[in-house]
Amino acid sequence: MDCEGSIWLFYLSCDDWIATVGNGECSKIKVIIETYDSAIHVRECGVNLVYEQDVDKFNQKNAQCLIESLDGDDDDDGGDDDDD
């Protein structure tokens, strides 16, 4: 599977989390990330707790980066961009 440079995200809201774990009596979180596909190579992996507004900011930034990378593909004519 070719996922070079991919970032996979999963966001679980506070309400979803409480619905998942029950009555909210948990004091620890254990995260296990596994892949059962030998074709997938994970170079880095991490888990972060974030505020909901941070997710919105990330989505906006990620969309902007995607647009810039697509615009960059249009400008690539294979030539040298130096003016020298």
N, CA, C and O of each residue as an XYZ file, in Angstrom:
336
protein
N       0.855     -1.179      0.000
C       0.000      0.000      0.000
C       0.895      1.234      0.000
O       1.742      1.371      0.883
N       0.734      2.121     -0.949
C       1.552      3.327     -1.056
C       0.875      4.472     -0.316
O      -0.083      5.068     -0.809
N       1.381      4.768      0.860
C       0.838      5.864      1.669
C       1.969      6.793      2.062
O       1.956      7.351      3.159
N       2.933      6.966      1.200
C       4.099      7.800      1.482
C       3.665      9.180      1.937
O       2.926      9.872      1.237
N       4.123      9.572      3.102
C       3.834     10.902      3.607
C       2.420     11.087      4.125
O       1.993     12.219      4.352
N       1.692     10.012      4.313
C       0.307     10.131      4.767
C       0.229     10.329      6.274
O       1.072      9.845      7.029
N      -0.792     11.046      6.686
C      -1.112     11.198      8.098
C      -2.528     10.676      8.284
O      -3.461     11.151      7.636
N      -2.685      9.722      9.146
C      -4.004      9.181      9.434
C      -4.415      9.695     10.796
O      -3.648      9.604     11.754
N      -5.613     10.229     10.890
C      -6.091     10.816     12.138
C      -7.406     10.183     12.561
O      -8.222      9.780     11.732
N      -7.585     10.107     13.851
C      -8.851      9.659     14.421
C      -9.151     10.577     15.585
O      -8.343     10.710     16.504
N     -10.296     11.203     15.550
C     -10.686     12.128     16.615
C     -11.893     11.559     17.340
O     -12.896     11.209     16.717
N     -11.793     11.469     18.647
C     -12.889     11.001     19.478
C     -13.261     12.130     20.417
O     -12.471     12.504     21.283
N     -14.455     12.674     20.255
C     -14.881     13.801     21.090
C     -15.068     13.345     22.535
O     -15.149     12.150     22.817
N     -15.132     14.302     23.429
C     -15.344     14.002     24.846
C     -16.644     13.217     25.033
O     -16.680     12.245     25.788
N     -17.695     13.632     24.357
C     -18.981     12.929     24.463
C     -18.877     11.497     23.948
O     -19.417     10.570     24.552
N     -18.170     11.323     22.816
C     -17.971      9.976     22.271
C     -17.149      9.124     23.232
O     -17.438      7.945     23.439
N     -16.123      9.737     23.815
C     -15.262      9.012     24.752
C     -16.069      8.525     25.955
O     -15.970      7.359     26.338
N     -16.860      9.406     26.546
C     -17.659      9.039     27.717
C     -18.659      7.944     27.359
O     -18.895      7.032     28.152
N     -19.246      8.034     26.168
C     -20.185      7.002     25.723
C     -19.474      5.661     25.537
O     -20.074      4.604     25.737
N     -18.193      5.706     25.153
C     -17.424      4.488     24.914
C     -16.998      3.821     26.219
O     -17.108      2.602     26.357
N     -16.513      4.612     27.175
C     -15.959      4.040     28.404
C     -16.984      3.896     29.519
O     -16.687      3.281     30.543
N     -18.153      4.434     29.353
C     -19.182      4.261     30.372
C     -19.386      5.483     31.231
O     -19.608      6.580     30.719
N     -19.314      5.304     32.525
C     -19.718      6.348     33.461
C     -18.632      7.384     33.746
O     -18.812      8.210     34.641
N     -17.542      7.373     33.038
C     -16.513      8.396     33.215
C     -15.630      8.197     34.427
O     -14.976      9.143     34.866
N     -15.588      6.992     34.986
C     -14.759      6.736     36.148
C     -13.318      6.392     35.783
O     -12.531      6.054     36.667
N     -12.967      6.469     34.542
C     -11.605      6.134     34.112
C     -10.637      7.242     34.502
O     -10.975      8.424     34.447
N      -9.432      6.849     34.895
C      -8.398      7.831     35.194
C      -7.167      7.625     34.327
O      -6.231      8.423     34.377
N      -7.161      6.557     33.528
C      -6.032      6.267     32.648
C      -6.565      5.906     31.266
O      -7.662      5.366     31.120
N      -5.762      6.217     30.266
C      -6.099      5.871     28.890
C      -4.960      5.033     28.336
O      -3.800      5.438     28.422
N      -5.262      3.891     27.779
C      -4.263      3.041     27.134
C      -4.624      2.954     25.656
O      -5.743      2.583     25.303
N      -3.682      3.294     24.807
C      -3.913      3.283     23.369
C      -3.029      2.211     22.745
O      -1.821      2.182     22.979
N      -3.623      1.346     21.964
C      -2.885      0.310     21.241
C      -3.162      0.509     19.760
O      -4.315      0.531     19.330
N      -2.105      0.654     18.992
C      -2.234      0.838     17.546
C      -1.555     -0.347     16.879
O      -0.362     -0.581     17.073
N      -2.320     -1.092     16.094
C      -1.801     -2.279     15.435
C      -2.179     -2.252     13.959
O      -3.191     -1.666     13.575
N      -1.361     -2.886     13.150
C      -1.708     -3.100     11.752
C      -1.589     -4.591     11.468
O      -0.644     -5.249     11.902
N      -2.544     -5.098     10.748
C      -2.543     -6.510     10.392
C      -2.174     -6.708      8.925
O      -2.228     -7.827      8.414
N      -1.802     -5.637      8.256
C      -1.435     -5.679      6.842
C       0.075     -5.533      6.735
O       0.614     -4.467      7.033
N       0.762     -6.585      6.314
C       2.227     -6.552      6.239
C       2.727     -5.572      5.180
O       3.912     -5.240      5.158
N       1.839     -5.106      4.305
C       2.242     -4.147      3.273
C       2.308     -2.725      3.818
O       2.830     -1.833      3.150
N       1.790     -2.505      5.013
C       1.811     -1.169      5.614
C       3.016     -1.057      6.527
O       3.211     -1.879      7.422
N       3.817     -0.037      6.294
C       4.992      0.235      7.126
C       4.752      1.540      7.875
O       4.571      2.588      7.255
N       4.751      1.484      9.183
C       4.545      2.671     10.010
C       5.906      3.199     10.419
O       6.671      2.509     11.092
N       6.211      4.438     10.008
C       7.493      5.048     10.364
C       7.434      5.737     11.709
O       8.373      5.644     12.498
N       6.354      6.417     11.974
C       6.180      7.113     13.243
C       4.731      6.986     13.668
O       3.827      6.858     12.842
N       4.532      7.024     14.968
C       3.183      6.895     15.488
C       3.095      7.691     16.781
O       4.048      7.729     17.559
N       1.962      8.320     17.008
C       1.807      9.080     18.235
C       0.349      9.296     18.571
O      -0.540      9.121     17.737
N       0.128      9.680     19.812
C      -1.216      9.955     20.311
C      -1.161     11.270     21.064
O      -0.252     11.497     21.862
N      -2.127     12.134     20.815
C      -2.211     13.415     21.513
C      -3.642     13.682     21.941
O      -4.595     13.318     21.252
N      -3.770     14.314     23.073
C      -5.066     14.832     23.496
C      -5.153     16.268     23.010
O      -4.205     17.036     23.172
N      -6.280     16.639     22.416
C      -6.424     17.993     21.876
C      -7.788     18.564     22.246
O      -8.737     17.837     22.538
N      -7.847     19.880     22.222
C      -9.122     20.569     22.382
C      -9.842     20.589     21.040
O      -9.205     20.557     19.987
N     -11.167     20.640     21.081
C     -11.961     20.614     19.857
C     -11.580     21.749     18.910
O     -11.510     21.539     17.699
N     -11.330     22.958     19.446
C     -10.967     24.076     18.579
C      -9.613     23.838     17.901
O      -9.365     24.374     16.821
N      -8.742     23.049     18.516
C      -7.469     22.716     17.884
C      -7.677     21.810     16.680
O      -6.932     21.893     15.704
N      -8.686     20.945     16.744
C      -9.010     20.088     15.603
C      -9.456     20.952     14.433
O      -9.047     20.717     13.297
N     -10.288     21.946     14.700
C     -10.737     22.861     13.647
C      -9.554     23.584     13.015
O      -9.481     23.693     11.791
N      -8.627     24.078     13.834
C      -7.440     24.769     13.315
C      -6.592     23.819     12.481
O      -6.100     24.199     11.418
N      -6.417     22.586     12.954
C      -5.634     21.608     12.207
C      -6.275     21.325     10.856
O      -5.582     21.273      9.840
N      -7.589     21.142     10.836
C      -8.289     20.875      9.580
C      -8.108     22.019      8.589
O      -7.914     21.782      7.397
N      -8.171     23.258      9.073
C      -7.968     24.414      8.200
C      -6.546     24.426      7.651
O      -6.344     24.650      6.457
N      -5.561     24.186      8.510
C      -4.156     24.187      8.091
C      -3.888     23.044      7.122
O      -3.190     23.225      6.124
N      -4.436     21.873      7.410
C      -4.246     20.717      6.554
C      -4.848     20.961      5.173
O      -4.248     20.596      4.163
N      -6.029     21.576      5.122
C      -6.659     21.902      3.838
C      -5.790     22.880      3.058
O      -5.629     22.733      1.846
N      -5.228     23.879      3.741
C      -4.364     24.857      3.077
C      -3.113     24.180      2.519
O      -2.702     24.477      1.397
N      -2.507     23.278      3.286
C      -1.316     22.560      2.816
C      -1.642     21.709      1.594
O      -0.844     21.628      0.660
N      -2.814     21.073      1.599
C      -3.232     20.262      0.461
C      -3.396     21.125     -0.779
O      -2.948     20.750     -1.863
N      -4.036     22.278     -0.626
C      -4.224     23.198     -1.751
C      -2.874     23.666     -2.282
O      -2.659     23.703     -3.493
N      -1.962     24.024     -1.375
C      -0.636     24.490     -1.798
C       0.127     23.387     -2.514
O       0.818     23.658     -3.497
N       0.018     22.142     -2.040
C       0.738     21.057     -2.704
C       0.152     20.779     -4.082
O       0.892     20.464     -5.014
N      -1.163     20.890     -4.225
C      -1.784     20.701     -5.537
C      -1.412     21.835     -6.481
O      -1.159     21.598     -7.662
N      -1.374     23.070     -5.974
C      -0.953     24.206     -6.789
C       0.500     24.051     -7.211
O       0.864     24.414     -8.329
N       1.326     23.517     -6.329
C       2.738     23.302     -6.634
C       2.933     22.296     -7.746
O       3.865     22.426     -8.539
N       2.060     21.282     -7.821
C       2.142     20.287     -8.888
C       1.871     20.916    -10.244
O       2.459     20.508    -11.245
N       0.979     21.914    -10.287
C       0.661     22.581    -11.545
C       1.827     23.409    -12.051
O       2.016     23.553    -13.258
N       2.623     23.962    -11.112
C       3.729     24.829    -11.489
C       4.970     24.065    -11.897
O       5.894     24.667    -12.445
N       5.033     22.775    -11.655
C       6.231     21.990    -11.922
C       6.305     21.638    -13.403
O       5.625     20.732    -13.884
N       7.159     22.389    -14.114
C       7.324     22.113    -15.540
C       8.585     21.306    -15.814
O       8.938     21.055    -16.966
N       9.271     20.895    -14.719
C      10.474     20.108    -14.893
C      11.691     20.938    -15.194
O      12.796     20.403    -15.273
N      11.520     22.242    -15.365
C      12.645     23.113    -15.673
C      13.294     23.668    -14.435
O      12.835     23.440    -13.316
N      14.379     24.409    -14.650
C      15.116     25.036    -13.563
C      14.458     26.361    -13.233
O      14.275     27.196    -14.118
N      14.096     26.570    -11.967
C      13.414     27.787    -11.565
C      14.367     28.922    -11.242
O      13.913     30.032    -10.963
N      15.680     28.685    -11.271
C      16.648     29.744    -10.970
C      16.682     30.764    -12.092
O      16.609     30.414    -13.270
N      16.795     32.055    -11.705
C      16.872     33.118    -12.699
C      18.300     33.371    -13.152
O      18.521     34.197    -14.037
N      19.292     32.670    -12.557
C      20.711     32.900    -12.895
C      21.051     32.388    -14.267
O      22.196     32.502    -14.702
